[in-house]
């Protein structure tokens, strides 16, 4: 019995050493220690606590490696006041989603596959994060189609050479399904540009969730008619769960047609004019992609005229009222009328 007890104690001690060894490298990581110190010094203590705790988990290695091993990185860092409680924590996926490849000051030019639209006083960047789409690979690529993105708008009051001198404290907003997060400060740590934001960001939602939200002011109840029609036609579940590359155009309720006149198959065909799978077409891609085939088989054309995006199908020319609402598996654009494709 004594021999058995000694064996058990020895085994427990060995397991403790193994467990400690698996955690110790992360705890003793010099980069991590300095990074946490930088966050704490800039009063981002709640965020620092999230990183410190996640570093001791199996998912922590990927989160920390995303910060230190990939060249220039822009990090979205919620300020303490944006958390409901000082004990709140961000999970690994949210921390990865807050980690953006490239520098905001260079419009995230990590490769030829960056997306940016620039005006004299406004830019929109579609920036690749470290968080893969549901069907994406965990191996890092520069393909925007495989990774989730953040939509970042910058506004400047400079009318001359504004794109040469964005250091004049532009207004920077991180787009959310409803509202936006504002950049309220910044600092640099090694290869990381830390943008302090006034809100905690959440992961992109499913299409069915987004259609229930007031994505624009004129749709305070969401897109009830369009969502109900998709549900009636048996398409909503497919939009939520099929694949990781979806482009959807959602018409506002005020202009949506009477669906009672359609048979189920006619309704399904009509609704399929509004989406396609296989490619996520963000608004900065409209001038270059130009055309796509809707799930109905009808041809969609994309235009950018007088600072307005349009999607055309047959004789229908719909203006995009809001572009680039990011969903779990792609992108949603709000349009001012349904695509009848007559």
DOMAR-665259 format. One record per residue (C-alpha): x, y, z negated. Coordinates in steps of 0.2 Angstrom, whole numbers, padded with zeros to 4 digits, always signed. Layout:
<nodes>
XYZ...
</nodes>
This chain:
<nodes>
+0000+0000+0000+0014+0012-0004+0023+0008+0012+0007+0012+0021+0005+0028+0012+0023+0033+0017+0019+0028+0035+0004+0039+0035+0013+0054+0028+0027+0052+0040+0015+0051+0054+0005+0067+0049+0022+0076+0047+0027+0071+0064+0010+0077+0071+0012+0094+0062+0029+0096+0070+0023+0093+0087+0008+0104+0085+0019+0118+0078+0031+0116+0093+0017+0118+0105+0012+0134+0097+0029+0141+0092+0035+0146+0109+0020+0157+0112+0021+0165+0095+0040+0167+0097+0038+0174+0114+0048+0190+0115+0037+0197+0129+0021+0194+0119+0028+0201+0103+0033+0217+0112+0016+0218+0122+0006+0216+0106+0016+0229+0098+0013+0241+0112-0006+0238+0111-0006+0241+0093+0004+0257+0094-0009+0264+0107-0023+0260+0095-0029+0245+0105-0029+0234+0089-0045+0224+0093-0038+0219+0111-0021+0215+0103-0030+0203+0091-0038+0194+0106-0022+0192+0115-0013+0186+0099-0027+0173+0096-0028+0167+0114-0009+0165+0115-0011+0150+0103-0023+0141+0114-0021+0130+0129-0028+0144+0140-0016+0156+0133-0001+0152+0144-0011+0157+0160-0017+0173+0152+0001+0178+0146+0009+0172+0162-0003+0183+0172+0004+0198+0164+0023+0195+0164+0027+0184+0179+0019+0192+0194+0027+0209+0198+0017+0225+0195+0000+0223+0186-0014+0234+0181-0023+0230+0165-0040+0236+0160-0039+0238+0141-0055+0242+0131-0053+0254+0117-0057+0249+0099-0073+0260+0099-0080+0250+0114-0081+0234+0104-0096+0231+0092-0085+0225+0079-0066+0225+0075-0068+0206+0074-0074+0204+0092-0063+0194+0103-0062+0193+0122-0061+0176+0130-0047+0169+0142-0058+0172+0157-0062+0190+0153-0044+0194+0149-0039+0186+0166-0053+0197+0174-0046+0212+0166-0029+0208+0174-0027+0216+0191-0012+0212+0203-0003+0227+0209-0002+0245+0204-0017+0257+0204-0005+0271+0209-0001+0261+0225-0019+0256+0228-0015+0238+0223-0005+0235+0238+0001+0218+0233+0000+0211+0251-0008+0215+0268-0024+0208+0260-0028+0223+0249-0044+0233+0253-0045+0252+0250-0056+0266+0258-0049+0283+0256-0057+0300+0258-0050+0317+0254-0057+0317+0236-0063+0299+0233-0055+0282+0235-0063+0265+0233-0051+0250+0230-0057+0232+0229-0043+0225+0218-0039+0206+0216-0039+0200+0198-0031+0185+0190-0048+0176+0188-0053+0164+0201-0070+0163+0209-0080+0147+0203-0073+0137+0218-0056+0145+0219-0039+0138+0216-0030+0141+0200-0014+0143+0210-0011+0161+0214-0014+0167+0231-0016+0184+0239-0033+0179+0246-0047+0191+0240-0060+0177+0245-0053+0165+0231-0051+0177+0217-0064+0189+0208-0061+0207+0211-0064+0223+0202-0071+0238+0211-0062+0254+0206-0066+0272+0211-0055+0287+0210-0061+0305+0211-0049+0320+0214-0053+0338+0215-0038+0341+0225-0042+0345+0243-0025+0346+0250-0013+0331+0250-0024+0323+0237-0017+0306+0242+0001+0311+0239-0002+0317+0221-0015+0306+0212-0005+0309+0197-0016+0325+0194-0027+0315+0182-0041+0309+0194-0057+0303+0187-0056+0284+0187-0071+0273+0186-0072+0254+0185-0089+0248+0193-0101+0237+0184-0117+0230+0189-0126+0244+0179-0115+0259+0175-0097+0260+0175-0082+0260+0163-0072+0276+0162-0053+0277+0161-0049+0287+0146-0030+0285+0144-0015+0275+0151+0002+0270+0147+0015+0258+0154+0023+0243+0146+0037+0235+0157+0028+0230+0173+0011+0233+0167+0000+0249+0169-0012+0249+0155-0028+0258+0159-0038+0262+0143-0057+0261+0146-0072+0266+0136-0082+0249+0139-0080+0231+0137-0081+0222+0154-0091+0206+0156-0089+0193+0170-0099+0195+0186-0117+0188+0184-0127+0176+0195-0137+0184+0210-0153+0180+0200-0147+0190+0185-0142+0204+0196-0158+0206+0205-0167+0209+0188-0155+0224+0184-0157+0242+0189-0143+0242+0201-0149+0259+0208-0159+0273+0200-0174+0270+0211-0175+0252+0206-0177+0253+0187-0186+0236+0187-0173+0228+0198-0178+0219+0214-0194+0210+0209-0202+0207+0226-0186+0201+0234-0181+0190+0220-0199+0183+0219-0198+0180+0238-0182+0171+0237-0189+0160+0222-0205+0156+0232-0195+0151+0247-0183+0140+0237-0168+0150+0241-0163+0158+0224-0155+0143+0217-0144+0141+0232-0139+0159+0231-0134+0156+0213-0125+0140+0215-0119+0136+0232-0101+0140+0236-0090+0154+0231-0091+0165+0246-0108+0174+0248-0113+0191+0256-0130+0197+0252-0141+0212+0257-0155+0216+0244-0169+0227+0250-0177+0239+0238-0195+0234+0232-0203+0251+0239-0199+0245+0257-0201+0227+0255-0215+0219+0267-0230+0209+0262-0224+0191+0261-0241+0183+0260-0243+0184+0279-0228+0172+0281-0229+0153+0280-0216+0146+0269-0204+0142+0284-0207+0159+0291-0203+0167+0274-0187+0157+0272-0181+0161+0290-0185+0180+0286-0176+0180+0270-0161+0171+0278-0158+0187+0288-0151+0194+0272-0136+0183+0268-0123+0172+0274-0110+0160+0266-0092+0158+0270-0085+0175+0269-0087+0189+0256-0088+0206+0266-0084+0221+0255-0089+0238+0261-0071+0243+0266-0071+0228+0278-0086+0234+0287-0076+0243+0301-0065+0228+0304-0077+0214+0302-0090+0222+0312-0101+0207+0314-0107+0191+0305-0120+0178+0308-0134+0177+0295-0140+0161+0288-0155+0163+0299-0144+0162+0314-0147+0181+0318-0132+0192+0322-0128+0206+0309-0118+0221+0313-0109+0232+0301-0106+0251+0304-0098+0265+0294-0105+0282+0300-0104+0299+0292-0098+0291+0276-0113+0279+0275-0112+0260+0277-0126+0252+0288-0131+0234+0292-0140+0231+0308-0150+0217+0315-0160+0218+0331-0170+0235+0330-0167+0236+0311-0154+0248+0305-0153+0248+0286-0143+0260+0276-0133+0253+0261-0139+0263+0246-0126+0254+0235-0111+0243+0240-0100+0231+0232-0110+0224+0217-0100+0209+0212-0108+0193+0209-0101+0177+0202-0099+0170+0219-0098+0185+0231-0105+0202+0234-0122+0211+0235-0126+0226+0244-0142+0236+0241-0151+0242+0257-0165+0254+0260-0176+0242+0270-0178+0223+0274-0169+0216+0289-0183+0211+0301-0171+0208+0315-0185+0211+0328
</nodes>
